[in-house]
Amino acid sequence: MKPIPTKVHGLLDYTTGALFIASPWLLGFARNDAARRVAVGTGVAVLGLSALTDYEAGLAKRIPMATHLTVDTMTGVFVAASPWLLGFAKRISWPHVTFGLLELGAGLLTQRKPTYEK
């Protein structure tokens, strides 16, 4: 049994999405185009995916939870690696590595079915 219920994951999704979007300004890397675009783009994608996912926090309930978690896992790997893939690691990397690993962990540790499907 995975330790994170889908209801908690939903709360984390909306919080994380907002933090991703705000992080370039909150953490001082807004002037780095690549770093900012990864953070803001990921935040917008997380919020959109969350709104469309079939779980307690979803609004449209179109995307299965298992698909959502697969996207979370892949997104986490990309975001954590993005400072090196996109060449901004020497200027800023810790927010992307941190958020990426958290996203990866959420994808791997969340239950695959919402409580109302069990």
A tleap script that builds the chain and sets N, CA, C and O, in Angstrom:
source leaprc.protein.ff14SB
mol = sequence {
  NMET LYS PRO ILE PRO THR LYS VAL HIE GLY
  LEU LEU ASP TYR THR THR GLY ALA LEU PHE
  ILE ALA SER PRO TRP LEU LEU GLY PHE ALA
  ARG ASN ASP ALA ALA ARG ARG VAL ALA VAL
  GLY THR GLY VAL ALA VAL LEU GLY LEU SER
  ALA LEU THR ASP TYR GLU ALA GLY LEU ALA
  LYS ARG ILE PRO MET ALA THR HIE LEU THR
  VAL ASP THR MET THR GLY VAL PHE VAL ALA
  ALA SER PRO TRP LEU LEU GLY PHE ALA LYS
  ARG ILE SER TRP PRO HIE VAL THR PHE GLY
  LEU LEU GLU LEU GLY ALA GLY LEU LEU THR
  GLN ARG LYS PRO THR TYR GLU CLYS
}
set mol.1.N position { 0.843 -1.190 0.000 }
set mol.1.CA position { 0.000 0.000 0.000 }
set mol.1.C position { 0.884 1.248 0.000 }
set mol.1.O position { 1.801 1.371 0.813 }
set mol.2.N position { 0.603 2.155 -0.905 }
set mol.2.CA position { 1.374 3.390 -0.999 }
set mol.2.C position { 0.869 4.372 0.055 }
set mol.2.O position { -0.331 4.425 0.322 }
set mol.3.N position { 1.775 5.153 0.660 }
set mol.3.CA position { 1.416 5.961 1.821 }
set mol.3.C position { 0.633 7.248 1.552 }
set mol.3.O position { 0.006 7.765 2.478 }
set mol.4.N position { 0.638 7.783 0.346 }
set mol.4.CA position { -0.026 9.065 0.102 }
set mol.4.C position { -1.405 8.822 -0.527 }
set mol.4.O position { -1.493 8.306 -1.641 }
set mol.5.N position { -2.480 9.190 0.183 }
set mol.5.CA position { -3.818 9.054 -0.397 }
set mol.5.C position { -4.009 10.069 -1.533 }
set mol.5.O position { -3.368 11.120 -1.544 }
set mol.6.N position { -4.881 9.755 -2.472 }
set mol.6.CA position { -5.100 10.654 -3.604 }
set mol.6.C position { -5.670 12.005 -3.169 }
set mol.6.O position { -5.407 13.021 -3.813 }
set mol.7.N position { -6.433 12.025 -2.104 }
set mol.7.CA position { -6.984 13.295 -1.605 }
set mol.7.C position { -5.860 14.232 -1.162 }
set mol.7.O position { -5.894 15.427 -1.454 }
set mol.8.N position { -4.875 13.694 -0.464 }
set mol.8.CA position { -3.708 14.480 -0.034 }
set mol.8.C position { -2.888 14.886 -1.254 }
set mol.8.O position { -2.403 16.014 -1.334 }
set mol.9.N position { -2.736 13.971 -2.199 }
set mol.9.CA position { -1.985 14.267 -3.420 }
set mol.9.C position { -2.607 15.462 -4.147 }
set mol.9.O position { -1.890 16.320 -4.661 }
set mol.10.N position { -3.928 15.514 -4.186 }
set mol.10.CA position { -4.614 16.627 -4.832 }
set mol.10.C position { -4.280 17.954 -4.189 }
set mol.10.O position { -4.025 18.940 -4.880 }
set mol.11.N position { -4.280 17.981 -2.878 }
set mol.11.CA position { -3.907 19.198 -2.159 }
set mol.11.C position { -2.469 19.596 -2.472 }
set mol.11.O position { -2.170 20.768 -2.703 }
set mol.12.N position { -1.587 18.601 -2.475 }
set mol.12.CA position { -0.181 18.848 -2.804 }
set mol.12.C position { -0.037 19.356 -4.239 }
set mol.12.O position { 0.791 20.227 -4.507 }
set mol.13.N position { -0.830 18.824 -5.153 }
set mol.13.CA position { -0.760 19.247 -6.554 }
set mol.13.C position { -1.029 20.738 -6.707 }
set mol.13.O position { -0.246 21.450 -7.335 }
set mol.14.N position { -2.125 21.209 -6.141 }
set mol.14.CA position { -2.472 22.618 -6.307 }
set mol.14.C position { -1.473 23.527 -5.591 }
set mol.14.O position { -1.137 24.601 -6.090 }
set mol.15.N position { -1.004 23.099 -4.432 }
set mol.15.CA position { 0.008 23.871 -3.704 }
set mol.15.C position { 1.311 23.915 -4.484 }
set mol.15.O position { 1.910 24.977 -4.649 }
set mol.16.N position { 1.747 22.756 -4.963 }
set mol.16.CA position { 2.994 22.671 -5.718 }
set mol.16.C position { 2.907 23.459 -7.015 }
set mol.16.O position { 3.857 24.150 -7.382 }
set mol.17.N position { 1.787 23.365 -7.709 }
set mol.17.CA position { 1.614 24.120 -8.952 }
set mol.17.C position { 1.778 25.613 -8.728 }
set mol.17.O position { 2.475 26.287 -9.486 }
set mol.18.N position { 1.135 26.130 -7.686 }
set mol.18.CA position { 1.261 27.555 -7.370 }
set mol.18.C position { 2.693 27.915 -6.975 }
set mol.18.O position { 3.203 28.962 -7.373 }
set mol.19.N position { 3.337 27.052 -6.197 }
set mol.19.CA position { 4.727 27.312 -5.796 }
set mol.19.C position { 5.680 27.268 -6.986 }
set mol.19.O position { 6.598 28.084 -7.071 }
set mol.20.N position { 5.474 26.330 -7.900 }
set mol.20.CA position { 6.283 26.281 -9.123 }
set mol.20.C position { 6.190 27.621 -9.853 }
set mol.20.O position { 7.207 28.193 -10.244 }
set mol.21.N position { 4.974 28.112 -10.031 }
set mol.21.CA position { 4.763 29.359 -10.770 }
set mol.21.C position { 5.414 30.542 -10.060 }
set mol.21.O position { 6.030 31.386 -10.711 }
set mol.22.N position { 5.289 30.615 -8.753 }
set mol.22.CA position { 5.826 31.745 -7.990 }
set mol.22.C position { 7.318 31.639 -7.699 }
set mol.22.O position { 7.958 32.646 -7.399 }
set mol.23.N position { 7.880 30.444 -7.782 }
set mol.23.CA position { 9.262 30.223 -7.334 }
set mol.23.C position { 10.323 31.093 -8.007 }
set mol.23.O position { 11.271 31.483 -7.324 }
set mol.24.N position { 10.232 31.423 -9.291 }
set mol.24.CA position { 11.289 32.270 -9.855 }
set mol.24.C position { 11.407 33.624 -9.151 }
set mol.24.O position { 12.508 34.152 -8.993 }
set mol.25.N position { 10.279 34.179 -8.733 }
set mol.25.CA position { 10.297 35.470 -8.058 }
set mol.25.C position { 10.566 35.315 -6.568 }
set mol.25.O position { 11.273 36.129 -5.975 }
set mol.26.N position { 10.009 34.281 -5.966 }
set mol.26.CA position { 10.242 34.049 -4.537 }
set mol.26.C position { 11.685 33.661 -4.243 }
set mol.26.O position { 12.228 34.029 -3.201 }
set mol.27.N position { 12.309 32.921 -5.157 }
set mol.27.CA position { 13.656 32.391 -4.919 }
set mol.27.C position { 14.734 33.108 -5.724 }
set mol.27.O position { 15.902 32.721 -5.675 }
set mol.28.N position { 14.359 34.140 -6.459 }
set mol.28.CA position { 15.332 35.008 -7.099 }
set mol.28.C position { 15.974 34.523 -8.383 }
set mol.28.O position { 17.111 34.897 -8.671 }
set mol.29.N position { 15.285 33.705 -9.167 }
set mol.29.CA position { 15.882 33.300 -10.440 }
set mol.29.C position { 15.009 33.687 -11.639 }
set mol.29.O position { 15.094 33.066 -12.699 }
set mol.30.N position { 14.179 34.703 -11.468 }
set mol.30.CA position { 13.260 35.123 -12.531 }
set mol.30.C position { 13.988 35.655 -13.763 }
set mol.30.O position { 13.433 35.618 -14.861 }
set mol.31.N position { 15.203 36.144 -13.609 }
set mol.31.CA position { 15.942 36.697 -14.756 }
set mol.31.C position { 16.582 35.623 -15.625 }
set mol.31.O position { 17.042 35.911 -16.730 }
set mol.32.N position { 16.613 34.403 -15.140 }
set mol.32.CA position { 17.165 33.309 -15.940 }
set mol.32.C position { 16.013 32.700 -16.740 }
set mol.32.O position { 15.164 31.994 -16.195 }
set mol.33.N position { 16.003 32.986 -18.034 }
set mol.33.CA position { 14.865 32.584 -18.868 }
set mol.33.C position { 14.552 31.093 -18.806 }
set mol.33.O position { 13.402 30.711 -18.589 }
set mol.34.N position { 15.553 30.255 -18.993 }
set mol.34.CA position { 15.306 28.806 -19.026 }
set mol.34.C position { 14.791 28.306 -17.682 }
set mol.34.O position { 13.830 27.538 -17.632 }
set mol.35.N position { 15.422 28.733 -16.598 }
set mol.35.CA position { 15.011 28.294 -15.261 }
set mol.35.C position { 13.591 28.760 -14.952 }
set mol.35.O position { 12.787 28.012 -14.397 }
set mol.36.N position { 13.294 30.009 -15.319 }
set mol.36.CA position { 11.950 30.551 -15.078 }
set mol.36.C position { 10.908 29.803 -15.907 }
set mol.36.O position { 9.845 29.448 -15.398 }
set mol.37.N position { 11.211 29.566 -17.180 }
set mol.37.CA position { 10.241 28.898 -18.056 }
set mol.37.C position { 9.940 27.473 -17.598 }
set mol.37.O position { 8.793 27.029 -17.656 }
set mol.38.N position { 10.958 26.765 -17.147 }
set mol.38.CA position { 10.726 25.406 -16.634 }
set mol.38.C position { 9.800 25.465 -15.422 }
set mol.38.O position { 8.842 24.697 -15.333 }
set mol.39.N position { 10.084 26.373 -14.492 }
set mol.39.CA position { 9.280 26.460 -13.271 }
set mol.39.C position { 7.840 26.874 -13.568 }
set mol.39.O position { 6.899 26.227 -13.110 }
set mol.40.N position { 7.671 27.938 -14.325 }
set mol.40.CA position { 6.321 28.430 -14.614 }
set mol.40.C position { 5.559 27.434 -15.492 }
set mol.40.O position { 4.389 27.150 -15.237 }
set mol.41.N position { 6.212 26.913 -16.509 }
set mol.41.CA position { 5.566 25.930 -17.386 }
set mol.41.C position { 5.139 24.684 -16.639 }
set mol.41.O position { 4.051 24.152 -16.862 }
set mol.42.N position { 6.006 24.222 -15.748 }
set mol.42.CA position { 5.665 23.043 -14.950 }
set mol.42.C position { 4.497 23.346 -14.024 }
set mol.42.O position { 3.596 22.522 -13.869 }
set mol.43.N position { 4.507 24.517 -13.413 }
set mol.43.CA position { 3.407 24.894 -12.527 }
set mol.43.C position { 2.074 24.935 -13.238 }
set mol.43.O position { 1.076 24.427 -12.727 }
set mol.44.N position { 2.052 25.537 -14.416 }
set mol.44.CA position { 0.821 25.605 -15.205 }
set mol.44.C position { 0.368 24.195 -15.599 }
set mol.44.O position { -0.819 23.877 -15.533 }
set mol.45.N position { 1.319 23.361 -16.004 }
set mol.45.CA position { 0.992 21.979 -16.387 }
set mol.45.C position { 0.449 21.182 -15.202 }
set mol.45.O position { -0.510 20.425 -15.348 }
set mol.46.N position { 1.060 21.351 -14.036 }
set mol.46.CA position { 0.599 20.641 -12.833 }
set mol.46.C position { -0.833 21.060 -12.493 }
set mol.46.O position { -1.671 20.212 -12.187 }
set mol.47.N position { -1.112 22.356 -12.547 }
set mol.47.CA position { -2.468 22.825 -12.245 }
set mol.47.C position { -3.473 22.304 -13.268 }
set mol.47.O position { -4.569 21.879 -12.900 }
set mol.48.N position { -3.109 22.335 -14.542 }
set mol.48.CA position { -4.003 21.832 -15.585 }
set mol.48.C position { -4.260 20.341 -15.458 }
set mol.48.O position { -5.399 19.886 -15.558 }
set mol.49.N position { -3.193 19.583 -15.235 }
set mol.49.CA position { -3.326 18.133 -15.060 }
set mol.49.C position { -4.202 17.817 -13.853 }
set mol.49.O position { -5.040 16.917 -13.903 }
set mol.50.N position { -4.003 18.558 -12.777 }
set mol.50.CA position { -4.783 18.334 -11.556 }
set mol.50.C position { -6.265 18.596 -11.794 }
set mol.50.O position { -7.119 17.828 -11.351 }
set mol.51.N position { -6.559 19.674 -12.488 }
set mol.51.CA position { -7.956 20.016 -12.760 }
set mol.51.C position { -8.644 18.960 -13.623 }
set mol.51.O position { -9.854 18.762 -13.517 }
set mol.52.N position { -7.876 18.284 -14.476 }
set mol.52.CA position { -8.449 17.302 -15.403 }
set mol.52.C position { -8.398 15.860 -14.899 }
set mol.52.O position { -8.904 14.956 -15.565 }
set mol.53.N position { -7.793 15.633 -13.729 }
set mol.53.CA position { -7.612 14.269 -13.225 }
set mol.53.C position { -8.855 13.765 -12.492 }
set mol.53.O position { -9.536 14.521 -11.799 }
set mol.54.N position { -9.129 12.490 -12.659 }
set mol.54.CA position { -10.250 11.830 -11.991 }
set mol.54.C position { -9.820 11.419 -10.582 }
set mol.54.O position { -9.466 10.266 -10.335 }
set mol.55.N position { -9.859 12.395 -9.661 }
set mol.55.CA position { -9.593 12.155 -8.245 }
set mol.55.C position { -10.329 13.219 -7.450 }
set mol.55.O position { -10.976 14.091 -8.030 }
set mol.56.N position { -10.238 13.158 -6.149 }
set mol.56.CA position { -11.033 14.033 -5.287 }
set mol.56.C position { -10.862 15.516 -5.611 }
set mol.56.O position { -11.821 16.279 -5.499 }
set mol.57.N position { -9.681 15.934 -6.005 }
set mol.57.CA position { -9.399 17.347 -6.268 }
set mol.57.C position { -9.640 17.745 -7.720 }
set mol.57.O position { -9.524 18.922 -8.063 }
set mol.58.N position { -9.969 16.789 -8.568 }
set mol.58.CA position { -10.162 17.075 -9.988 }
set mol.58.C position { -11.462 17.807 -10.259 }
set mol.58.O position { -12.463 17.595 -9.573 }
set mol.59.N position { -11.441 18.659 -11.249 }
set mol.59.CA position { -12.635 19.413 -11.618 }
set mol.59.C position { -13.377 18.756 -12.780 }
set mol.59.O position { -14.604 18.663 -12.748 }
set mol.60.N position { -12.658 18.302 -13.801 }
set mol.60.CA position { -13.290 17.716 -14.985 }
set mol.60.C position { -13.246 16.185 -14.983 }
set mol.60.O position { -14.047 15.544 -15.664 }
set mol.61.N position { -12.338 15.610 -14.241 }
set mol.61.CA position { -12.229 14.150 -14.070 }
set mol.61.C position { -12.152 13.392 -15.405 }
set mol.61.O position { -12.933 12.472 -15.648 }
set mol.62.N position { -11.220 13.782 -16.251 }
set mol.62.CA position { -11.044 13.162 -17.570 }
set mol.62.C position { -9.820 12.250 -17.647 }
set mol.62.O position { -9.803 11.312 -18.444 }
set mol.63.N position { -8.806 12.510 -16.836 }
set mol.63.CA position { -7.543 11.765 -16.905 }
set mol.63.C position { -7.487 10.775 -15.743 }
set mol.63.O position { -7.664 11.177 -14.593 }
set mol.64.N position { -7.246 9.490 -16.014 }
set mol.64.CA position { -7.148 8.509 -14.925 }
set mol.64.C position { -5.996 8.844 -13.966 }
set mol.64.O position { -4.971 9.393 -14.371 }
set mol.65.N position { -6.186 8.507 -12.716 }
set mol.65.CA position { -5.165 8.777 -11.700 }
set mol.65.C position { -3.842 8.107 -12.046 }
set mol.65.O position { -2.784 8.700 -11.836 }
set mol.66.N position { -3.877 6.903 -12.565 }
set mol.66.CA position { -2.637 6.203 -12.919 }
set mol.66.C position { -1.855 6.988 -13.975 }
set mol.66.O position { -0.628 7.060 -13.912 }
set mol.67.N position { -2.554 7.568 -14.935 }
set mol.67.CA position { -1.897 8.394 -15.958 }
set mol.67.C position { -1.299 9.640 -15.320 }
set mol.67.O position { -0.170 10.021 -15.630 }
set mol.68.N position { -2.053 10.270 -14.436 }
set mol.68.CA position { -1.578 11.453 -13.717 }
set mol.68.C position { -0.263 11.143 -12.993 }
set mol.68.O position { 0.686 11.925 -13.061 }
set mol.69.N position { -0.213 10.018 -12.313 }
set mol.69.CA position { 0.988 9.661 -11.553 }
set mol.69.C position { 2.172 9.362 -12.467 }
set mol.69.O position { 3.315 9.658 -12.119 }
set mol.70.N position { 1.909 8.786 -13.617 }
set mol.70.CA position { 2.977 8.555 -14.592 }
set mol.70.C position { 3.535 9.890 -15.081 }
set mol.70.O position { 4.749 10.053 -15.199 }
set mol.71.N position { 2.652 10.836 -15.363 }
set mol.71.CA position { 3.091 12.169 -15.788 }
set mol.71.C position { 3.882 12.844 -14.662 }
set mol.71.O position { 4.912 13.466 -14.921 }
set mol.72.N position { 3.411 12.729 -13.420 }
set mol.72.CA position { 4.149 13.290 -12.278 }
set mol.72.C position { 5.567 12.734 -12.212 }
set mol.72.O position { 6.523 13.484 -12.015 }
set mol.73.N position { 5.699 11.437 -12.375 }
set mol.73.CA position { 7.008 10.787 -12.298 }
set mol.73.C position { 7.930 11.293 -13.403 }
set mol.73.O position { 9.081 11.642 -13.141 }
set mol.74.N position { 7.434 11.334 -14.625 }
set mol.74.CA position { 8.252 11.812 -15.746 }
set mol.74.C position { 8.590 13.297 -15.596 }
set mol.74.O position { 9.705 13.721 -15.900 }
set mol.75.N position { 7.628 14.074 -15.129 }
set mol.75.CA position { 7.860 15.502 -14.912 }
set mol.75.C position { 8.924 15.712 -13.848 }
set mol.75.O position { 9.798 16.566 -13.999 }
set mol.76.N position { 8.854 14.938 -12.773 }
set mol.76.CA position { 9.846 15.048 -11.707 }
set mol.76.C position { 11.253 14.795 -12.204 }
set mol.76.O position { 12.182 15.519 -11.846 }
set mol.77.N position { 11.416 13.779 -13.019 }
set mol.77.CA position { 12.740 13.468 -13.580 }
set mol.77.C position { 13.213 14.625 -14.456 }
set mol.77.O position { 14.360 15.058 -14.347 }
set mol.78.N position { 12.329 15.129 -15.329 }
set mol.78.CA position { 12.716 16.233 -16.211 }
set mol.78.C position { 13.089 17.482 -15.417 }
set mol.78.O position { 14.132 18.085 -15.668 }
set mol.79.N position { 12.247 17.872 -14.463 }
set mol.79.CA position { 12.500 19.102 -13.703 }
set mol.79.C position { 13.803 18.986 -12.916 }
set mol.79.O position { 14.583 19.937 -12.873 }
set mol.80.N position { 14.047 17.835 -12.293 }
set mol.80.CA position { 15.293 17.642 -11.533 }
set mol.80.C position { 16.518 17.705 -12.437 }
set mol.80.O position { 17.568 18.196 -12.023 }
set mol.81.N position { 16.395 17.216 -13.657 }
set mol.81.CA position { 17.532 17.207 -14.595 }
set mol.81.C position { 17.628 18.481 -15.425 }
set mol.81.O position { 18.656 18.717 -16.061 }
set mol.82.N position { 16.596 19.300 -15.436 }
set mol.82.CA position { 16.543 20.463 -16.328 }
set mol.82.C position { 17.703 21.449 -16.177 }
set mol.82.O position { 18.116 22.024 -17.184 }
set mol.83.N position { 18.251 21.679 -14.982 }
set mol.83.CA position { 19.384 22.610 -14.915 }
set mol.83.C position { 20.561 22.172 -15.787 }
set mol.83.O position { 21.265 23.011 -16.348 }
set mol.84.N position { 20.771 20.878 -15.900 }
set mol.84.CA position { 21.881 20.355 -16.712 }
set mol.84.C position { 21.459 20.197 -18.166 }
set mol.84.O position { 22.242 20.470 -19.075 }
set mol.85.N position { 20.227 19.759 -18.386 }
set mol.85.CA position { 19.734 19.586 -19.754 }
set mol.85.C position { 19.637 20.917 -20.497 }
set mol.85.O position { 19.887 20.982 -21.700 }
set mol.86.N position { 19.275 21.971 -19.776 }
set mol.86.CA position { 19.041 23.273 -20.407 }
set mol.86.C position { 20.142 24.290 -20.117 }
set mol.86.O position { 20.046 25.446 -20.528 }
set mol.87.N position { 21.184 23.859 -19.413 }
set mol.87.CA position { 22.374 24.683 -19.254 }
set mol.87.C position { 22.336 25.810 -18.241 }
set mol.87.O position { 23.075 26.783 -18.389 }
set mol.88.N position { 21.500 25.714 -17.215 }
set mol.88.CA position { 21.509 26.769 -16.207 }
set mol.88.C position { 21.962 26.284 -14.831 }
set mol.88.O position { 21.750 26.972 -13.833 }
set mol.89.N position { 22.580 25.113 -14.770 }
set mol.89.CA position { 22.986 24.515 -13.487 }
set mol.89.C position { 24.012 25.356 -12.736 }
set mol.89.O position { 24.018 25.351 -11.505 }
set mol.90.N position { 24.876 26.073 -13.438 }
set mol.90.CA position { 25.897 26.873 -12.749 }
set mol.90.C position { 25.294 28.093 -12.068 }
set mol.90.O position { 25.877 28.626 -11.125 }
set mol.91.N position { 24.138 28.540 -12.533 }
set mol.91.CA position { 23.501 29.720 -11.946 }
set mol.91.C position { 22.484 29.363 -10.873 }
set mol.91.O position { 22.449 29.983 -9.810 }
set mol.92.N position { 21.658 28.364 -11.154 }
set mol.92.CA position { 20.623 27.954 -10.196 }
set mol.92.C position { 20.229 26.511 -10.497 }
set mol.92.O position { 19.967 26.163 -11.649 }
set mol.93.N position { 20.189 25.685 -9.475 }
set mol.93.CA position { 19.744 24.305 -9.704 }
set mol.93.C position { 18.934 23.751 -8.537 }
set mol.93.O position { 18.060 22.909 -8.743 }
set mol.94.N position { 19.207 24.208 -7.314 }
set mol.94.CA position { 18.588 23.557 -6.158 }
set mol.94.C position { 17.054 23.607 -6.160 }
set mol.94.O position { 16.439 22.623 -5.749 }
set mol.95.N position { 16.395 24.703 -6.601 }
set mol.95.CA position { 14.927 24.648 -6.596 }
set mol.95.C position { 14.386 23.581 -7.547 }
set mol.95.O position { 13.419 22.888 -7.230 }
set mol.96.N position { 15.013 23.457 -8.705 }
set mol.96.CA position { 14.545 22.490 -9.698 }
set mol.96.C position { 14.803 21.056 -9.235 }
set mol.96.O position { 13.954 20.180 -9.402 }
set mol.97.N position { 15.960 20.830 -8.663 }
set mol.97.CA position { 16.267 19.489 -8.145 }
set mol.97.C position { 15.300 19.142 -7.012 }
set mol.97.O position { 14.769 18.033 -6.964 }
set mol.98.N position { 15.076 20.082 -6.109 }
set mol.98.CA position { 14.182 19.848 -4.971 }
set mol.98.C position { 12.750 19.584 -5.437 }
set mol.98.O position { 12.145 18.579 -5.065 }
set mol.99.N position { 12.211 20.496 -6.257 }
set mol.99.CA position { 10.842 20.319 -6.756 }
set mol.99.C position { 10.727 19.047 -7.593 }
set mol.99.O position { 9.732 18.327 -7.500 }
set mol.100.N position { 11.736 18.774 -8.403 }
set mol.100.CA position { 11.710 17.576 -9.242 }
set mol.100.C position { 11.666 16.302 -8.427 }
set mol.100.O position { 10.904 15.384 -8.732 }
set mol.101.N position { 12.489 16.247 -7.386 }
set mol.101.CA position { 12.505 15.051 -6.538 }
set mol.101.C position { 11.201 14.902 -5.760 }
set mol.101.O position { 10.722 13.786 -5.559 }
set mol.102.N position { 10.626 16.022 -5.322 }
set mol.102.CA position { 9.331 15.962 -4.638 }
set mol.102.C position { 8.239 15.469 -5.589 }
set mol.102.O position { 7.392 14.660 -5.209 }
set mol.103.N position { 8.268 15.958 -6.814 }
set mol.103.CA position { 7.290 15.528 -7.822 }
set mol.103.C position { 7.460 14.040 -8.138 }
set mol.103.O position { 6.478 13.307 -8.255 }
set mol.104.N position { 8.688 13.613 -8.271 }
set mol.104.CA position { 8.991 12.202 -8.517 }
set mol.104.C position { 8.489 11.343 -7.356 }
set mol.104.O position { 7.850 10.313 -7.571 }
set mol.105.N position { 8.778 11.768 -6.134 }
set mol.105.CA position { 8.330 11.030 -4.950 }
set mol.105.C position { 6.819 10.941 -4.870 }
set mol.105.O position { 6.269 9.888 -4.546 }
set mol.106.N position { 6.147 12.046 -5.165 }
set mol.106.CA position { 4.680 12.040 -5.140 }
set mol.106.C position { 4.127 11.075 -6.181 }
set mol.106.O position { 3.150 10.370 -5.928 }
set mol.107.N position { 4.751 11.047 -7.341 }
set mol.107.CA position { 4.304 10.133 -8.391 }
set mol.107.C position { 4.479 8.673 -8.022 }
set mol.107.O position { 3.662 7.827 -8.386 }
set mol.108.N position { 5.548 8.385 -7.299 }
set mol.108.CA position { 5.845 6.995 -6.938 }
set mol.108.C position { 5.143 6.527 -5.667 }
set mol.108.O position { 4.909 5.331 -5.494 }
set mol.109.N position { 4.807 7.458 -4.776 }
set mol.109.CA position { 4.305 7.082 -3.451 }
set mol.109.C position { 2.807 7.305 -3.239 }
set mol.109.O position { 2.299 7.080 -2.140 }
set mol.110.N position { 2.106 7.739 -4.270 }
set mol.110.CA position { 0.671 7.988 -4.136 }
set mol.110.C position { -0.128 6.765 -4.583 }
set mol.110.O position { 0.233 6.079 -5.539 }
set mol.111.N position { -1.217 6.514 -3.869 }
set mol.111.CA position { -2.126 5.422 -4.223 }
set mol.111.C position { -2.667 5.648 -5.635 }
set mol.111.O position { -2.903 6.790 -6.030 }
set mol.112.N position { -2.860 4.600 -6.377 }
set mol.112.CA position { -3.206 4.714 -7.793 }
set mol.112.C position { -4.709 4.870 -8.058 }
set mol.112.O position { -5.115 5.142 -9.188 }
set mol.113.N position { -5.527 4.697 -7.024 }
set mol.113.CA position { -6.971 4.856 -7.206 }
set mol.113.C position { -7.509 5.803 -6.145 }
set mol.113.O position { -7.111 5.720 -4.983 }
set mol.114.N position { -8.415 6.705 -6.532 }
set mol.114.CA position { -9.043 7.582 -5.542 }
set mol.114.C position { -9.879 6.765 -4.560 }
set mol.114.O position { -10.300 5.651 -4.872 }
set mol.115.N position { -10.113 7.314 -3.395 }
set mol.115.CA position { -10.837 6.586 -2.353 }
set mol.115.C position { -12.240 6.191 -2.802 }
set mol.115.O position { -12.739 5.153 -2.367 }
set mol.116.N position { -12.888 6.970 -3.647 }
set mol.116.CA position { -14.247 6.631 -4.071 }
set mol.116.C position { -14.289 5.478 -5.069 }
set mol.116.O position { -15.373 4.991 -5.391 }
set mol.117.N position { -13.125 5.025 -5.573 }
set mol.117.CA position { -13.089 3.872 -6.486 }
set mol.117.C position { -12.756 2.569 -5.776 }
set mol.117.O position { -12.851 1.501 -6.381 }
set mol.118.N position { -12.375 2.632 -4.527 }
set mol.118.CA position { -11.924 1.422 -3.820 }
set mol.118.C position { -13.079 0.576 -3.369 }
set mol.118.O position { -12.875 -0.474 -2.761 }
savepdb mol mol.pdb
quit
